[in-house]
C-alpha cells in the first residue's frame, strides 16, 4: 500500500514539474499575445500578462505597415517564397533520395558521403561565395537566391531523411513493378512517392517553418521594401535612432505565428505517423 502511495506521489510530482516547466516555456508567447492588445505606452510599464485596457489599434496600425507597403504584401511574399521552396524540396529532394536509395550508378557511395559532409559544414562558411555567385547572375533583390538552390536539392537533411525512409521500403515492390513493365520513373511516381507521404509531410513542415523564419538570407538578398518578407517587415518597426513601434510589432508578430501553428497542428498527425512508421520498419 505504501509502495503504491509512493509511486502515485512520485508521478504526481513529475506531472506538476512538467506543468510548471510547460507554463514557463509558454510564458513568453503568452506575454507576446497579451502585449499585442496593450497600448504602446503601457507595454513595458505594466509587464503583467493581463492588460489594463484592451485595444485593437496595434493590429490596425501594424497591418498598414511602414510607408507605402502594407504588411499584407510581406505576408504574400513570405507565402510565395515558402510555397515555392516547399514544392522544390518535395520534388527534387525526394527524387535525389530515390536515386541514392534505389539506383546503382558509379560513385553513388562517394557522392552520398560528400552530401552527408555538407551537413557538418556551417552555412555561414558559404555565405560570401553564394552572394558573389548570385550577384554575378544579377539575382540580388529577387527571390531567385532563396528558391533556385532548392531546385538542385541542396538541403542534405531532407535527402538523408528520405533516403532512410525509402531504404526501409521492401525492394520486392520495385521488382514486381519492373515485371509488370514499370520503369524507374514509374516506380518513383507510383510506388515510392505514395509510400513516403509521411516523410514528405515532414519535409513540407520543416521547409515551411525554416523558410518562414529565415531572416538572415532574406536580409542579405532582398533590398526593395516591396519584396520584403514577414521577418523583414517586423524589423521595420524597430528604429534605433527614434521611437520604436512596439505595439504594432508585437501584433504582427502574433499574426506571423498563426500560419506556423495552423500548419503544424494540421500536419501533426502525419508527422507522428511518419516517426512511428519509420520506427516500426526499422
N, C-alpha and C positions, 0 to 999 in steps of 0.2 A: 504493500500500500504506500509506504513511504517512498519507495523507488518510483512508483507511478506519479506521485505528487512532485517528486524532484524533477522527473522528465517533463511534466507539464509546466512546472515553473521555469525550467530552462528554455523550453520552446516559447513560452510567453515572453521571457526576457529577450530572446532573439528577435521575436516579432516586433516588440517595442523598439528595439535598437534599429531594426530595418526601417520602421515607420519614421523614426526620428531622423535617420540618415536620408531617407527619401524626401522628407519635408525640407531638410537643409539643402538638398540638391535642387529642389524646385523653387526655393525661396527667391533666387534672382529672377526667374521667369515670372513668378507671381508679382514681384515688385515692379518689373518692367510693364506688365499689363496694367496694374493699378496706377502706375505713374503716368501712363498714356492718357488717363482720364482726369489727371490733376491739372490745375492751372500752372503755367510755366514757372511763375514766381513762388510757388509753394512746393515744387517737386523736391528740392533739397532742404528746404526749411522745415518740412514735416516728413521725415523719411519713413514714417509708418506705412503699413500696407493700405489701410483704409483711407481714401481721400476725404477731406473735409467737405469738398463740393465737387460733384461730378460735372465734367464738361466734355463735349464732343468737338470743341473748337480745334483741338490739336489734330484730329483726323481730317477735318475740313481744310485746315491750313497746310497740313503736310501733303495732302493729295494734290494741292496746287503746285507743289514742287518749288524749285528755285528758278526765278526768271521766267522765260517763255516756255520752258519744258516742264510739263506736268509729271507727277510721279507715275501716272498710268503708262507713260512712254517707257519709263525704266522697267516696269513690270513686263510690258510687252517685249522689250529687248531681252530680258532675262529668260522669259519663257521660250523665245525663239532660239536663243543660244543653247539652252538646256535641251530643248526638243531635238535640235539637230545633233547635239552631242550624244544624246541617248540613242538615236537611230543609228549613228555611225558606229558607236561602240557595240551595240547589239549585233549589227550586221557583220562587221569586219573582225571584231574580237572573236565572235563565235566561229566564223569561217577560218580564222587562223588557228583557233583551238582545235577545230576538226582536223585540220591538216597535220598538226603536231601529234594528235592522239590517234589518228586512224591511217593516215597516208604514209607511205615509205618513200623517202626521197633522199638523195645524197646530202650529207651534212645536217640531217634532222636533229641529232643529239647536240651537235655543236651550236646550231642556231637557237635551240631551246635553252641551252646553258647560257648563251650570250644574252638572251632575253631575260632570263632569271637574274643575271648580274645587274641588269638595269634597275631591278627593284631595290638594290642596295646603293644606287647612285643618287645622291641628293639632287632634287630638282633645281636648286639654285646654282648648281655647277654648270648646267646647260642654259642658264637664263641669258647670258650675254651672247653666246653663239646663236641661239634661236632668234634673239632680237635682231642680230646683224643679218641673218638669213632672210627673215621676214621683211626687214626694212629694204633689203636689196630687191625683193619681189614687189615692193610697193604696197604691202599689206597692212602697214601700220595705220591705225584709226579705222580699221574694218573688223568684221567678225571672223575673217578667214584664219588668223593665227589661233583663234580659240576653238575652231571647229575642224579645219582641214587636217591637223595632225591626228585626230581621232579616226579619220578615214584610213590611215595607214596603220591602225591597231597599235598605237604607241602606249596604251595603258596595259602594261605587263601583268598587273594584278588580276585584271579580269580574264586575260588569256589563261593565266595559271589556274584560276578558279574554274573556268570552263573546261580546260584540259583534264583536270582531275575528275570533273563530273562525267565527261564523255568517256574517259577510260573506265569508269565504273559501269558503263552500259555493256550488255552482253554482245560480243562480236558475232554471235550466231545470227543476230538480226541483220547485220551487214551481209553475211554470206547468203542468207535466204533472199534478201533483196537482189543481190547480184545474180542468183539463179533465176529470179523472175525477170531479169533483163533490166534492172535498175542500175544506172551509172553512179559514179562517185557523187556528182552533184545532186542527183535524185535522192541518194541515201542521206545526204546532208539536209536537204529540204524536207523530205517526207518522214524521216526516221529520227535523225539526231536532233533537229530543231524542236519538234514537238515533245520529245522526251527530256530536253534540257530546259523546259519552261521555268522551273523553279530557280535554276542558276541564272537564266536570263532575267528573271524578275529581280534577283539580287543585283545584277549588273545595272538594270534600269534604275533601281533605287539609289545605289551609291553614286552612279554617274550624275543623276539629277542633283543630289544633295551636294556633292563636291563641286559641281559646276555652278550651282546656285550661290554657294558661299565663297567662290574663288575670287577674292578681292585683288590679290597681287597681280595676276596675269591680266585681268581686266584694266587695272590701273596702268599697267605697262603699255598696253596696246591701244586703248581707247582714249581719244583726246577730245572728240566733239561731244558736247552735252546731249545731243540728240541720239547718240549711240550708247550712252551710259546705261549701266545695269543697276539693279536694286542696291547692291553694296556700295557702288559709287554714288548713287543718288543719296543714300544715307550720309555719306561723307560730306555732301554739300551743306548739310545743316550745321556742321561744325565750322566755326570761324575762329581761327587762332588769334586774330587781331581785334575782334569785336565781340558782340553778343551772340552766343550760340543758341539755336532754336531747339532746346532740349525736348520740349513737349511734342512738337511735330516729329522730331526724330524718333522718339520713343513710340509714337503712334504708328509711324510707318514701319518701325522695327517689328511691332506686333503683327502688322499685316504681312510682313515678309516671312513670318514664321508659319502663317496659315497654309500655304501650299506644301511646305515640308511636312507638317503634321497630317494633312489630308492624304498625301501620297504614302507616307509611312504606315498609317493605320489602315489604309485601303489595301496595301500590299503586304501587310504583316502576316496574314495567313499563308500566303505563297512563300514568303521569306522563311518562316518557320518550317514549312513543308520541305523546302529545299535543304535546310540543315538536317532535318530528320531523315529525309530520303538518302542524303549523302552518308549519314551515319549508319543507316541500315545496310546500304550497299558496301560500305567499307568493311 
